[in-house]
Amino acid sequence: MFKQFSDSTTNTIEVVLNGQAIQVTQGISVAAMILAQGLRFNRTTPVSNSKYAPFCMMGVCYDCLMVIDGKPNQRACSIRVKQGMKIDTQQGVGPALRTSVGG
Amino acid sequence: MDNHYQLLIIGAGPAGLAAATTASRLGVSCALLDEQPEPGGQIYRSIESVSGQRAQTLGSEYLRGKQLAKAFRDCDAAYFPETQVWSLNNQRQVGILHKEESKIITADQILVASGAMERPVPFPGWTLPGVMQAGAGQILFKSAGMIPDDGVVLAGSGPLLLLLAWQYMHAGVEIKAILDVTPLSNHLLALPKLPKALLAHQYLSKGLAYQKELRRAGVKTKIGVSSLQANGEEYLESVSYNHFSRQQTIETDVLLTHFGVIPHIWLTQSAGCHHIWDKHQQCWRPQHDEWGKTSIDGILVAGDGAGINGARSAEHAGRLAGLQAVYALRVITRQERDEQAVNDRKWMLDDRHIRPFLEAYFAIPDEILATPDNHTIICRCEEVTAGEIRNAVKNGHGDSNQVKFLTRCGMGPCQGRQCANAVAHIVADAGGAPVSDQSHFRGRPPVTPLTLAQLASLSEADTQ
């Protein structure tokens, strides 16, 4: 879906996405990171269990909610990746949905 | 962070930065709060950290943010990035969340420079992963250096669509098509506004130059497009549309849409500032005078959060509101305020000559704002459809807030930011009354979701 433009930094850090340790670009938002990883959704909706992905990227739509370091309902577009951060797909209103990357 | 400032500014876009720089240079104790980690707002996002190559691709207008950010960094205003503002009341008390701790701070003057958000316009399939707003595409590019890797379809109406296409073209992105839904009848309606727009011809010539470059590069622009629809089982697979009575489909995994921008009014709403429906801009905005004063004493607005006028105008309005705040604090006289405001007032008016033309040219027709497709989800959070809203109106609930109580639309985590306008348009459409008669969802604090733990972190001194 998305790739890094040629000028982008090559400095990487390690995060744990859905239980899997991966190297990601430093300084970008969690939402940008999951799009770069090809993860096609970050949560399922509480009402119809539909898959949602980041939509506005500016903190107003709340579609990009994820479980970050154990805390649910975090806006992935407004939080930057940090070394060792644990990021999980969110199921409905809370608990993490265990799934494979890209799933 | 102190508990009190003479001037508190919310939002570090062009208006907030210019206001903070102006006021602090005149000796006022001033703090600027912002959600982002860096100054610049959405328009100049990542302006301090962006690489030269990326900045060049984004264009000269973007680079202007560098001067603004530098002047702000050189002034004495306190700056609190990564800070959320979750309430504002008419006593000028501001609830904030900074480093996971809540706090209430007060100020003698408050400037809300909350900026704009994309106008959310529901259409069939708009909740599918892969459909995003054009602003999201731009933010991904500015802040993360990310671009679509397997082509993109751009759809909607408005100058941002053209700018993003131009930026993507220079970044080497394959643009599968630009689907322009602007009704062809708008061209005629905008014509009488053209002479005035020529006074701000730099915008027109830039737009025409972008179009020409895109055409030369072979980018397909379809005009007069209707019935836009995103298709896919679980994720976006294709986009279909109607073009001169022919149904067309394009395969794509990314669709970026744009239907203009609207002011972000959640704070001024919850503070109780008087808001009006602006029929030209097709949105609600806080009522304010030429200095940015709202209906509440000591609360000012500037920039796109006060009404859509663009980044340059926001900068001028920010300086004017900054001067007004300093005058209200009795640090300068009325005459000093007026004298120092002369240039910004003139430049702001000059810059705004383009607006009536843009508003008429890019006016979104009612049938797009109130989708006729009853299966389309309007409230993305609570997944309420247009049909459910129309049913509620049919059963006698002829007001947005009644529809909200009945259907839960607007009650999810975004608190109605994505559906308030669409609900008003659908209620108007179903009830037969104009949208200007509709009420906006009542905004209540906290305007951003807070956990009880975050709320409980308010210190005792704050809650007494």
HADDOCK unambig.tbl for C-alpha pairs under 7 A between the chains (distance, minus, plus):
assign (segid A and resid 1 and name CA) (segid B and resid 148 and name CA) 5.55 0.50 0.50
assign (segid A and resid 1 and name CA) (segid B and resid 149 and name CA) 5.59 0.50 0.50
assign (segid A and resid 1 and name CA) (segid B and resid 150 and name CA) 6.18 0.50 0.50
assign (segid A and resid 1 and name CA) (segid B and resid 253 and name CA) 6.46 0.50 0.50
assign (segid A and resid 1 and name CA) (segid B and resid 254 and name CA) 6.60 0.50 0.50
assign (segid A and resid 2 and name CA) (segid B and resid 146 and name CA) 6.12 0.50 0.50
assign (segid A and resid 2 and name CA) (segid B and resid 147 and name CA) 5.29 0.50 0.50
assign (segid A and resid 2 and name CA) (segid B and resid 148 and name CA) 4.15 0.50 0.50
assign (segid A and resid 2 and name CA) (segid B and resid 149 and name CA) 4.89 0.50 0.50
assign (segid A and resid 3 and name CA) (segid B and resid 146 and name CA) 5.38 0.50 0.50
assign (segid A and resid 3 and name CA) (segid B and resid 147 and name CA) 5.53 0.50 0.50
assign (segid A and resid 3 and name CA) (segid B and resid 148 and name CA) 6.13 0.50 0.50
assign (segid A and resid 3 and name CA) (segid B and resid 149 and name CA) 5.34 0.50 0.50
assign (segid A and resid 4 and name CA) (segid B and resid 145 and name CA) 5.63 0.50 0.50
assign (segid A and resid 4 and name CA) (segid B and resid 146 and name CA) 4.46 0.50 0.50
assign (segid A and resid 4 and name CA) (segid B and resid 147 and name CA) 6.28 0.50 0.50
assign (segid A and resid 5 and name CA) (segid B and resid 145 and name CA) 5.27 0.50 0.50
assign (segid A and resid 5 and name CA) (segid B and resid 146 and name CA) 5.55 0.50 0.50
assign (segid A and resid 5 and name CA) (segid B and resid 147 and name CA) 6.26 0.50 0.50
assign (segid A and resid 7 and name CA) (segid B and resid 51 and name CA) 6.93 0.50 0.50
assign (segid A and resid 7 and name CA) (segid B and resid 53 and name CA) 6.56 0.50 0.50
assign (segid A and resid 7 and name CA) (segid B and resid 54 and name CA) 6.76 0.50 0.50
assign (segid A and resid 8 and name CA) (segid B and resid 145 and name CA) 5.80 0.50 0.50
assign (segid A and resid 28 and name CA) (segid B and resid 143 and name CA) 6.88 0.50 0.50
assign (segid A and resid 28 and name CA) (segid B and resid 144 and name CA) 5.26 0.50 0.50
assign (segid A and resid 32 and name CA) (segid B and resid 140 and name CA) 6.56 0.50 0.50
assign (segid A and resid 32 and name CA) (segid B and resid 144 and name CA) 6.66 0.50 0.50
assign (segid A and resid 40 and name CA) (segid B and resid 129 and name CA) 6.57 0.50 0.50
assign (segid A and resid 41 and name CA) (segid B and resid 129 and name CA) 6.42 0.50 0.50
assign (segid A and resid 47 and name CA) (segid B and resid 382 and name CA) 6.60 0.50 0.50
assign (segid A and resid 47 and name CA) (segid B and resid 383 and name CA) 6.81 0.50 0.50
assign (segid A and resid 51 and name CA) (segid B and resid 129 and name CA) 6.92 0.50 0.50
assign (segid A and resid 51 and name CA) (segid B and resid 234 and name CA) 6.79 0.50 0.50
assign (segid A and resid 52 and name CA) (segid B and resid 128 and name CA) 6.72 0.50 0.50
assign (segid A and resid 52 and name CA) (segid B and resid 129 and name CA) 5.53 0.50 0.50
assign (segid A and resid 53 and name CA) (segid B and resid 129 and name CA) 4.83 0.50 0.50
assign (segid A and resid 55 and name CA) (segid B and resid 131 and name CA) 6.91 0.50 0.50
assign (segid A and resid 55 and name CA) (segid B and resid 132 and name CA) 4.49 0.50 0.50
assign (segid A and resid 55 and name CA) (segid B and resid 133 and name CA) 6.10 0.50 0.50
assign (segid A and resid 55 and name CA) (segid B and resid 136 and name CA) 6.71 0.50 0.50
assign (segid A and resid 56 and name CA) (segid B and resid 132 and name CA) 6.38 0.50 0.50
assign (segid A and resid 56 and name CA) (segid B and resid 133 and name CA) 5.59 0.50 0.50
assign (segid A and resid 56 and name CA) (segid B and resid 135 and name CA) 6.80 0.50 0.50
assign (segid A and resid 56 and name CA) (segid B and resid 136 and name CA) 4.91 0.50 0.50
assign (segid A and resid 57 and name CA) (segid B and resid 136 and name CA) 4.84 0.50 0.50
assign (segid A and resid 57 and name CA) (segid B and resid 139 and name CA) 6.75 0.50 0.50
assign (segid A and resid 60 and name CA) (segid B and resid 414 and name CA) 6.32 0.50 0.50
assign (segid A and resid 60 and name CA) (segid B and resid 417 and name CA) 6.65 0.50 0.50
assign (segid A and resid 61 and name CA) (segid B and resid 414 and name CA) 5.44 0.50 0.50
assign (segid A and resid 61 and name CA) (segid B and resid 417 and name CA) 6.88 0.50 0.50
assign (segid A and resid 61 and name CA) (segid B and resid 418 and name CA) 6.14 0.50 0.50
assign (segid A and resid 62 and name CA) (segid B and resid 413 and name CA) 6.28 0.50 0.50
assign (segid A and resid 62 and name CA) (segid B and resid 414 and name CA) 5.48 0.50 0.50
